[in-house]
């Protein structure tokens, strides 16, 4: 009987040691449906939830046609329960999952209207004229 209890205990032990921290970056944009690149890899279009394994600096690029591209480094700091030595208990020994969701929201600015080539030439000629006047 004792051997059966030990075997049952060993079989159930992995189920009891299911502690884990599920880390998610929830990336949003206004307007939605922008393309997101995280650490050099395309991860989808906003809104998008991306699982991650480590804390620290993350390179994020958010782009959408007709809007200025956002290129930033976001620091995702570890919560207190993920700092050594507590992380061992939360990652291995807790009998339940902890969900750490970090929401990152970006407001995209409309791209300015392109200046017509004729107007650009006119501006360039005005600047050249001013420079020539200042040299004299």
C-alpha positions in Angstrom: 0.0 0.0 0.0 2.8 2.4 0.9 4.5 1.8 -2.5 1.2 2.6 -4.3 0.9 5.9 -2.4 4.5 6.8 -3.2 3.9 6.0 -6.9 0.7 8.1 -6.9 2.5 11.0 -5.2 5.3 10.9 -7.8 2.8 10.8 -10.6 0.9 13.8 -9.2 4.0 15.8 -8.3 4.4 17.4 -11.8 0.7 18.5 -11.7 1.3 20.2 -8.4 4.5 21.9 -9.7 2.7 23.8 -12.5 3.7 27.3 -11.4 4.5 29.6 -14.2 4.5 33.2 -15.3 2.9 33.9 -18.6 4.3 37.2 -20.0 2.5 39.1 -22.7 3.1 42.4 -24.5 -0.3 43.8 -25.5 0.6 46.2 -28.3 -2.1 48.7 -29.4 -2.2 51.6 -31.8 -4.5 54.4 -32.7 -5.5 53.9 -35.5 -5.5 50.1 -35.3 -4.2 47.7 -38.0 -0.6 48.9 -37.9 2.2 46.5 -38.6 4.3 45.7 -35.6 7.9 44.5 -35.5 9.3 43.4 -32.1 13.1 42.9 -31.8 13.4 42.6 -35.6 10.6 40.1 -36.1 7.2 40.8 -37.5 4.6 39.9 -35.0 1.3 40.9 -36.6 -1.0 43.9 -36.8 -2.4 45.9 -33.9 -4.1 45.1 -31.7 -1.7 42.2 -31.1 -0.7 40.2 -28.0 2.8 38.8 -28.1 4.1 36.3 -25.5 7.7 37.0 -24.3 10.3 35.2 -22.2 12.5 37.9 -20.8 12.4 41.4 -19.3 14.5 44.3 -20.4 14.8 46.6 -23.5 12.6 45.7 -26.4 12.8 47.3 -29.8 9.4 48.1 -31.2 8.5 49.5 -34.6 4.9 50.4 -35.4 4.1 51.4 -39.0 1.1 52.1 -41.1 0.7 53.6 -44.6 -0.1 57.3 -44.4 1.3 57.6 -40.9 4.7 58.4 -39.4 6.6 55.2 -38.2 7.1 54.8 -34.5 10.5 53.3 -33.7 11.3 53.0 -30.0 13.1 51.0 -27.3 10.7 50.1 -24.5 12.0 49.0 -21.1 9.9 46.2 -19.7 10.9 45.9 -16.1 10.5 42.7 -14.1 7.9 42.7 -11.3 9.0 42.0 -7.8 8.0 38.3 -8.0 10.3 37.8 -11.0 13.5 39.0 -9.3 16.0 36.4 -8.0 15.5 34.3 -5.9 11.7 34.7 -5.8 11.5 33.9 -9.6 12.3 30.3 -8.8 9.1 29.9 -6.8 6.9 31.8 -9.2 8.3 30.0 -12.2 8.5 26.5 -10.8 6.7 25.9 -7.5 3.4 27.9 -7.5 0.3 25.7 -8.1 -1.2 28.3 -10.5 -0.2 30.7 -13.3 0.5 34.3 -13.0 -0.3 36.4 -16.1 1.9 39.5 -16.5 0.4 41.6 -19.2 2.2 44.8 -20.3 0.1 47.1 -22.5 2.0 49.4 -24.9 -0.1 51.9 -26.8 1.0 54.2 -29.6 -0.7 57.1 -31.2 0.3 57.3 -34.8 0.6 60.8 -36.4 -0.6 61.4 -39.9 2.2 61.8 -42.5 2.4 65.3 -43.7 1.3 66.0 -47.2 4.2 65.8 -49.7 5.4 69.1 -51.0 5.0 69.5 -54.8 8.4 69.4 -56.7 7.8 72.9 -58.1 7.4 74.4 -54.6 10.5 72.6 -53.4 12.6 74.1 -56.3 11.2 77.5 -55.4 12.2 77.1 -51.8 15.7 75.9 -52.8 16.2 78.9 -55.1 15.1 81.3 -52.3 17.6 79.7 -49.9 20.3 79.8 -52.5 19.7 83.5 -53.1 19.8 84.2 -49.3 23.1 82.3 -49.0 24.6 84.2 -51.9 23.5 87.6 -50.4 25.1 86.6 -47.0 28.4 85.7 -48.7 28.8 89.2 -50.3 
